[in-house]
Amino acid sequence: MVLPKFNKYIFWKSVIDFVFSLLLIFVLLPFIFVLFILATIDTKSHGLFSQIRIGRYGKPFKIFKVRTINPSTNVCSRYGRFLRKSKLDELPQLFNIFLGQMSFVGPRPDIPGYYDKLVGKDREVLQLKPGVTSRASIKYINEEEMLKNVNNPNYYNDEVIFPEKIKMNLEYLRSFSFREDLLILRKTYNVYFKSKK
């Protein structure tokens, strides 16, 4: 099922994503380059990390991040933990948005084995481009810490967290609008930036 208002807004959402990602890349490119150099030194490896994720319509794509883990030791340094906690490691995803693979707002893309395996009505969520932020990602902002505190992290993720994310992302699809995106972006700002002041 494709919602009528989804069709009306999807074009303008793509235009907004393209324009603002281009502007932000132009402004933040020197800063991203510095993060990349520091990550290269810190991890003793290539500072840019890429990984296959599942995108719109179930198509795989390469997501970009600043590397936070040394591939030789599989250890995340203090600098890497800072990048993750501050979400600065996500800045290279501006290029994913510019390339049309992602959006500023949408379901966080997951590794193969999750979104590509959805069946029935749950697959409607694949009409959406994956995003940098969403109501689900805000709710599970401390997902890594949460999973560390349960006996069976894989089971808890697969049976509790992931189904809840799908439910929330389907709700986003049904309320798909410019207003909804602004509300999510404002909430993201409040959670990641305003609360840290």
C-alpha positions as CSV (number, residue, x, y, z in Angstrom):
1,M,0.0,0.0,0.0
2,V,1.3,3.5,-0.9
3,L,-0.3,6.3,0.9
4,P,-1.6,9.3,-1.2
5,K,0.2,11.9,1.0
6,F,3.4,9.8,0.8
7,N,3.4,10.3,-3.0
8,K,2.9,14.1,-2.6
9,Y,5.6,14.7,-0.1
10,I,8.3,12.2,-1.3
11,F,9.5,14.4,-4.2
12,W,9.9,17.5,-2.1
13,K,11.6,15.5,0.7
14,S,14.2,14.3,-1.9
15,V,14.8,17.9,-3.0
16,I,15.2,19.1,0.6
17,D,17.6,16.2,1.3
18,F,19.7,17.0,-1.7
19,V,19.9,20.7,-1.2
20,F,20.6,20.6,2.6
21,S,23.1,17.7,2.3
22,L,25.0,19.6,-0.3
23,L,25.1,22.8,1.8
24,L,26.2,20.9,4.9
25,I,28.9,19.0,3.0
26,F,30.2,22.3,1.8
27,V,30.3,23.8,5.3
28,L,31.4,20.7,7.2
29,L,33.8,19.1,4.8
30,P,36.9,20.5,6.5
31,F,35.7,19.3,9.9
32,I,34.8,15.8,8.5
33,F,38.3,15.7,7.0
34,V,39.9,16.4,10.4
35,L,37.8,13.7,12.0
36,F,38.9,11.3,9.3
37,I,42.6,12.1,9.8
38,L,42.3,11.7,13.6
39,A,40.4,8.4,13.2
40,T,43.1,7.2,10.8
41,I,45.8,7.9,13.4
42,D,43.7,6.6,16.3
43,T,42.6,3.3,14.7
44,K,45.9,2.8,12.7
45,S,43.7,2.1,9.7
46,H,41.7,3.9,7.0
47,G,39.6,6.5,8.8
48,L,36.6,6.0,6.7
49,F,34.4,3.0,7.6
50,S,31.8,1.6,5.2
51,Q,29.4,-1.3,5.6
52,I,26.6,-2.8,3.6
53,R,23.1,-1.8,4.9
54,I,19.6,-2.4,3.6
55,G,18.1,0.6,1.9
56,R,14.8,1.6,0.2
57,Y,12.9,-1.3,-1.4
58,G,15.3,-3.7,0.3
59,K,18.3,-2.7,-1.9
60,P,21.7,-2.9,-0.3
61,F,24.0,0.2,-0.2
62,K,27.3,1.2,1.5
63,I,26.8,3.4,4.5
64,F,29.7,5.8,5.4
65,K,31.0,6.5,8.9
66,V,34.1,7.7,10.6
67,R,36.0,4.6,11.8
68,T,35.8,4.2,15.6
69,I,37.3,0.7,16.1
70,N,40.8,-0.5,15.5
71,P,40.3,-3.5,13.0
72,S,43.5,-5.2,14.3
73,T,42.5,-5.2,18.0
74,N,38.7,-4.8,17.6
75,V,38.9,-2.1,20.4
76,C,37.1,1.2,20.5
77,S,39.4,3.9,21.9
78,R,38.3,6.8,24.1
79,Y,38.3,8.9,21.0
80,G,36.1,6.3,19.2
81,R,33.7,6.2,22.1
82,F,33.5,10.0,22.0
83,L,32.6,10.0,18.3
84,R,29.9,7.4,18.9
85,K,28.4,9.1,21.9
86,S,28.3,12.5,20.1
87,K,27.2,10.8,16.8
88,L,30.0,12.7,15.0
89,D,30.9,9.4,13.4
90,E,27.7,9.6,11.5
91,L,28.6,12.9,9.6
92,P,29.9,11.1,6.5
93,Q,26.3,9.9,5.9
94,L,25.7,13.4,4.5
95,F,27.2,11.8,1.3
96,N,24.7,9.0,1.5
97,I,22.0,11.6,1.6
98,F,23.5,13.5,-1.3
99,L,23.7,10.4,-3.3
100,G,20.0,9.7,-2.7
101,Q,20.6,6.5,-0.7
102,M,19.4,8.0,2.6
103,S,17.3,10.9,4.0
104,F,17.7,13.1,7.1
105,V,14.7,11.5,8.6
106,G,13.8,7.8,8.2
107,P,14.3,4.4,9.7
108,R,17.9,3.7,10.7
109,P,19.4,1.3,8.1
110,D,20.3,-2.1,9.4
111,I,22.7,-4.9,8.3
112,P,21.3,-7.6,6.0
113,G,19.1,-10.1,7.8
114,Y,16.6,-7.7,9.2
115,Y,14.7,-5.3,6.9
116,D,15.3,-7.4,3.9
117,K,13.7,-10.4,5.7
118,L,10.4,-8.6,6.5
119,V,7.2,-10.1,5.4
120,G,3.5,-9.0,5.0
121,K,2.6,-5.5,6.0
122,D,5.9,-5.0,7.8
123,R,7.5,-4.7,4.3
124,E,5.7,-1.4,3.8
125,V,8.4,0.2,5.8
126,L,10.8,-0.5,2.8
127,Q,8.9,2.3,0.9
128,L,10.9,4.7,3.1
129,K,14.5,5.7,2.5
130,P,16.6,4.9,5.6
131,G,17.5,8.0,7.6
132,V,20.0,9.5,10.0
133,T,17.3,10.0,12.7
134,S,13.9,8.7,13.5
135,R,11.6,8.4,16.5
136,A,12.8,4.8,17.0
137,S,16.5,5.8,16.9
138,I,15.8,8.5,19.5
139,K,13.9,6.1,21.8
140,Y,16.8,3.6,21.5
141,I,19.6,6.2,21.7
142,N,21.3,4.0,24.3
143,E,20.7,0.7,22.5
144,E,24.3,-0.5,22.8
145,E,24.3,0.0,26.6
146,M,20.8,-1.5,26.8
147,L,22.0,-4.7,25.0
148,K,25.0,-5.0,27.3
149,N,22.7,-5.2,30.3
150,V,20.6,-8.2,29.1
151,N,21.5,-11.9,29.3
152,N,20.9,-12.6,25.6
153,P,21.5,-9.4,23.5
154,N,20.8,-11.0,20.2
155,Y,17.5,-12.4,21.3
156,Y,16.5,-9.2,23.0
157,N,17.4,-7.2,19.9
158,D,15.5,-9.6,17.5
159,E,12.4,-10.2,19.6
160,V,12.0,-6.9,21.5
161,I,13.9,-3.9,20.0
162,F,13.7,-4.6,16.3
163,P,9.9,-5.4,16.3
164,E,9.3,-2.1,18.2
165,K,11.4,-0.2,15.7
166,I,9.3,-1.7,12.8
167,K,6.1,-0.6,14.6
168,M,7.4,2.9,15.1
169,N,8.7,3.2,11.6
170,L,5.3,2.1,10.2
171,E,3.6,4.8,12.3
172,Y,6.1,7.2,10.7
173,L,5.0,6.0,7.2
174,R,1.4,6.7,8.1
175,S,2.1,10.2,9.4
176,F,4.6,10.9,6.7
177,S,4.7,14.7,6.2
178,F,7.0,17.7,6.4
179,R,5.6,18.6,9.8
180,E,6.4,15.1,11.1
181,D,10.0,15.4,9.9
182,L,10.4,18.8,11.5
183,L,9.1,17.4,14.8
184,I,11.6,14.5,14.7
185,L,14.5,16.8,13.8
186,R,13.6,19.1,16.6
187,K,13.4,16.2,19.1
188,T,16.7,14.9,17.8
189,Y,18.3,18.4,18.4
190,N,16.9,18.5,21.9
191,V,18.2,15.0,22.7
192,Y,21.6,15.2,21.2
193,F,22.5,18.9,21.6
194,K,20.2,20.9,23.8
195,S,20.3,18.4,26.7
196,K,24.2,18.5,26.7
197,K,24.4,22.3,27.2
